[in-house]
């Protein structure tokens, strides 16, 4: 007597075949997605490797990957504690703010502490508390892929993909492809930065190792734009060695060069890491102080004057000479620059230079303020 399969018993042969077919279909679909991903990844890797400059590379990484992979969001986190990468972009005539999706930070871990132990791509659901800083302004994300970028064992950034499809980035996704892409992006980024550093030689003063006048003009526009956004003042010091012609005449140009190098070192010892210093030309220097008003700038000017005159400057052959500096201070208050950043930079320079002239005329070895 046939009583049929017991309730809750094993599946029938037909059910097993159906389940097997569904699994084969799933695996086939997954294989198809992986093949398509591999094709797109190879094409995008080629575009990344063919980028001829750092700005072009950033566009290829962020915009190119978002378009080729059909994603809602792609971001590149760049660890840049000394602002070097941003300075390289400025030297190429590009504002760092002109690259949507590229996020410059002093520390990647400040944005994503979980990357401290991340050795390979992480794929999973989008969780706002963990991922919102990696995708600022993005909406509707459901799954993400985070690719750590490293130089040796050091974390230097991250490439992040965001999708509205909750199944787009999961444990079934071919993360090996993404890991390979992260390696290619890291290599290309390092190479582009090295090429830009060669170009940057044109922004560096060979005598002191400081930035030069060309760099200062570019950086001023960047800092004025940032000060406008944050409603902060920006101060500029113009520094000139007093009676430097006498040093050249009595000690020769080699002695004068030695004096300029030593004075530059003494000035540098009194400025913050966030400040920007440049040799403006000849015996004249400039120091830019972000988020600093007149009181802060006056304190820095006082420290610089004391540091320079504290002891004789070695001008060669064991000869020491006391050198003093005069300083002009100008401050750009929040909202004062308007929309013309170039004009704002030129006005700040002119005001600081006029103040420097007044300090010289008043007897030297002192500072004067614009206004």
Beta strands, then each sheet from edge to edge (+ up, - down):
strand 1: 73-79
strand 2: 102-105
strand 3: 122-125
strand 4: 143-151
strand 5: 154-163
strand 6: 211-212
strand 7: 234-241
strand 8: 276-281
strand 9: 284-290
strand 10: 313-314
strand 11: 320-321
strand 12: 325-332
strand 13: 367-369
sheet 1: 2+ 1+ 5- 4+ 3-
sheet 2: 6+ 8+ 9- 7+ 12- 13-
sheet 3: 10+ 11-
end
